[in-house]
């Protein structure tokens, strides 16, 4: 993942947009398939690509979920991504483990510590309804390093609050990197990345459905993101194709 980070202007190469398990307990297996088209791939304040198609597939049963998520850019040099997430949710509490993989490094079945494009991340969080809190930590794979060159166990803390305004649904989010790592906020001027606690993501997004027919409405969304640590600012528009 650090390899993909360096491949994309020394930003983070590891995205998944984490598919957090939020499935409530059910008595039967449920499945979902979808795809989104986005004008830019921005994840946790990191610029990971331009126009991208992002398919998803998931199964859930009694609070357990297994999901796959991918991203492929329209430009020839864009890194392709494939993520798998196993999670469990009960009430507002959820835990998950995600395997991120990018095609800019070793092949998919390379898992050695110093020869892999996989990054493994653990997530724990709680959704209070008015506020969701999530903590993410990389525990294996191609993680970033700290200022001493040691594995950073790169982590990310996110707070998100949904609200309704003007007839549409909004979400405000703040995300921070708690300690030094090259995995987050790396730039050409500072490839070492985050030097300590840094706010990496301040964003606000809105979503609504555009009525096409009596039976079909096209889900649309837009999001503005600022990264105070890298002085980056992004405006992304997207639609869910199905």
C-alpha positions in Angstrom: 0.0 0.0 0.0 2.9 2.3 0.6 4.0 1.5 -2.9 0.6 2.7 -4.2 1.0 5.8 -2.0 4.2 6.7 -3.7 2.7 5.9 -7.1 0.1 8.6 -6.6 2.1 11.7 -5.9 3.2 10.3 -2.5 -0.3 10.4 -1.1 -1.8 7.4 0.6 -2.1 4.3 -1.4 -4.6 2.4 0.5 -8.0 3.0 0.2 -10.8 1.2 0.7 -13.2 3.5 1.8 -13.6 1.0 4.6 -16.8 -1.1 4.1 -17.7 -1.0 7.8 -20.1 -3.8 8.9 -23.4 -2.1 9.8 -25.7 -5.0 9.1 -28.3 -5.6 11.8 -29.0 -9.2 12.9 -31.2 -11.1 10.4 -32.6 -14.6 10.2 -31.7 -15.1 6.6 -28.8 -14.4 4.2 -29.2 -11.1 2.4 -27.1 -9.9 -0.5 -26.5 -6.7 -2.3 -24.6 -5.6 -5.4 -23.9 -2.1 -6.6 -21.6 0.3 -8.4 -20.8 4.0 -8.0 -19.3 6.4 -10.5 -17.3 9.2 -8.8 -15.6 12.3 -10.2 -12.6 11.8 -8.0 -11.4 9.2 -5.5 -10.8 10.9 -2.2 -10.4 8.8 0.9 -9.7 10.0 4.4 -8.4 13.3 3.0 -6.1 11.5 0.5 -6.3 12.0 -3.3 -6.2 8.5 -4.8 -7.4 9.1 -8.3 -9.7 10.9 -10.7 -12.9 9.6 -12.3 -13.4 6.1 -11.1 -15.9 3.2 -11.2 -16.4 1.5 -7.8 -18.3 -1.8 -7.7 -19.4 -3.5 -4.5 -20.8 -6.9 -3.5 -21.9 -8.0 0.0 -23.5 -10.9 1.9 -24.8 -10.6 5.5 -26.3 -13.0 8.0 -27.2 -12.5 11.7 -25.0 -9.5 12.1 -22.0 -10.9 10.1 -21.1 -9.4 6.8 -18.6 -10.2 4.0 -18.1 -7.5 1.4 -16.0 -6.9 -1.6 -15.2 -3.4 -3.0 -13.2 -2.2 -5.9 -12.0 0.9 -7.7 -10.8 1.3 -11.3 -9.9 4.7 -12.8 -10.6 5.8 -16.3 -7.0 6.8 -16.8 -4.4 4.3 -17.9 -2.0 4.9 -15.0 -4.7 4.8 -12.2 -4.1 2.1 -9.7 -6.8 -0.6 -9.5 -8.0 -1.6 -6.0 -9.7 -4.7 -4.6 -10.8 -4.8 -0.9 -12.4 -7.5 1.2 -14.0 -6.8 4.6 -15.3 -9.2 7.2 -17.4 -7.6 9.9 -19.8 -8.1 12.7 -22.4 -5.7 14.0 -24.8 -5.8 16.9 -26.9 -2.7 17.9 -24.7 0.3 17.3 -21.4 -1.6 17.9 -19.4 -3.0 15.0 -15.9 -4.5 14.4 -14.3 -5.4 11.0 -11.1 -6.5 9.4 -10.3 -5.3 5.9 -7.7 -6.6 3.4 -6.8 -3.8 0.9 -4.9 -4.7 -2.3 -3.5 -2.6 -5.1 -2.2 -3.7 -8.5 0.8 -1.3 -8.4 2.9 -3.7 -6.3 3.5 -7.5 -6.1 0.7 -9.8 -7.4 -2.3 -10.6 -5.3 -1.0 -13.9 -3.7 2.2 -12.3 -2.3 1.8 -12.0 1.5 5.4 -11.8 2.8 6.0 -8.9 5.1 8.4 -7.1 2.8 6.9 -8.3 -0.5 3.2 -7.6 -0.6 0.7 -5.0 -1.8 -1.8 -6.0 0.8 -2.6 -3.9 3.9 -4.6 -5.4 6.7 -6.7 -3.0 8.9 -8.8 -3.6 12.0 -11.8 -1.3 12.7 -13.9 -0.9 15.9 -16.7 1.6 16.2 -20.0 2.6 17.6 -23.0 4.4 15.9 -25.0 6.4 18.4 -27.4 7.6 15.7 -26.6 11.3 16.0 -22.8 10.5 15.9 -20.7 7.6 14.8 -17.1 7.0 16.1 -14.6 4.7 14.4 -11.0 3.8 15.0 -8.9 2.1 12.3 -5.4 0.5 12.7 -3.2 -1.2 10.2 -1.8 -4.4 11.8 -0.1 -6.2 9.0 1.0 -6.0 5.4 2.5 -3.0 3.6 2.0 -0.4 6.3 3.7 2.9 6.6 6.7 3.7 8.8 7.3 6.2 11.6 10.1 8.7 11.7 12.5 6.0 13.0 11.7 3.8 10.0 9.8 1.2 12.1 6.3 -0.1 11.4 3.9 2.7 12.3 0.7 0.7 12.9 -0.9 3.6 11.1 -4.2 4.6 12.6 -7.1 6.9 11.9 -9.9 8.2 14.1 -13.2 9.3 12.4 -16.2 11.2 13.8 -19.3 11.5 11.6 -22.6 13.2 12.2 -25.7 12.8 10.0 -28.4 15.5 9.7 -31.3 16.6 7.5 -31.4 20.1 6.1 -33.2 21.7 3.1 -35.0 18.5 2.3 -31.8 16.4 1.8 -29.6 14.2 3.9 -26.1 15.5 5.0 -23.1 14.1 6.8 -20.3 16.1 8.4 -17.1 14.2 9.2 -13.8 14.9 10.9 -10.9 12.5 10.7 -7.4 12.6 12.4 -4.1 10.7 12.3 -3.1 10.1 15.9 0.7 9.6 15.4 3.5 9.7 12.9 3.3 7.6 9.8 4.2 7.7 6.1 0.9 6.1 5.4 -1.1 9.3 5.8 -0.6 12.9 4.5 2.6 12.1 2.5 3.4 14.7 -0.2 6.2 15.3 -2.6 7.6 17.9 -0.2 7.2 15.6 2.8 7.3 11.9 1.9 7.5 11.0 5.6 3.8 11.8 6.0 2.1 12.6 9.2 4.6 13.8 11.9 2.3 13.3 14.9 -1.4 14.1 15.6 -2.8 15.7 12.4 -6.4 16.5 11.3 -6.5 14.8 7.8 -10.1 15.1 6.8 -12.8 17.8 7.3 -15.7 17.0 5.0 -19.4 17.7 4.5 -21.5 15.7 2.0 -25.1 15.6 0.8 -27.2 12.9 -0.9 -30.5 12.9 -2.6 -32.4 10.8 -5.2 -33.3 12.1 -8.6 -36.7 10.8 -9.7 -36.4 9.2 -13.2 -39.6 7.2 -13.4 -42.4 6.3 -11.0 -40.4 3.2 -10.0 -36.8 4.4 -10.3 -34.8 7.2 -8.6 -31.1 7.8 -9.3 -29.1 8.3 -6.0 -26.8 11.3 -6.3 -24.2 12.6 -3.8 -21.6 15.3 -3.5 -18.9 15.9 -0.9 -16.5 18.7 -0.1 -13.3 17.7 1.7 -10.4 19.6 3.2 -7.2 18.2 4.5 -5.6 20.8 6.8 -2.4 18.7 7.1 -1.6 18.7 3.4 -3.6 21.9 2.5 -5.6 19.9 0.0 -9.2 20.7 -1.0 -11.5 18.5 -3.1 -15.1 18.5 -4.4 -16.4 15.2 -5.5 -19.7 14.3 -7.3 -21.0 10.8 -7.6 -24.0 8.6 -8.5 -25.0 5.1 -7.7 -25.6 3.3 -10.9 -27.5 0.4 -9.3 
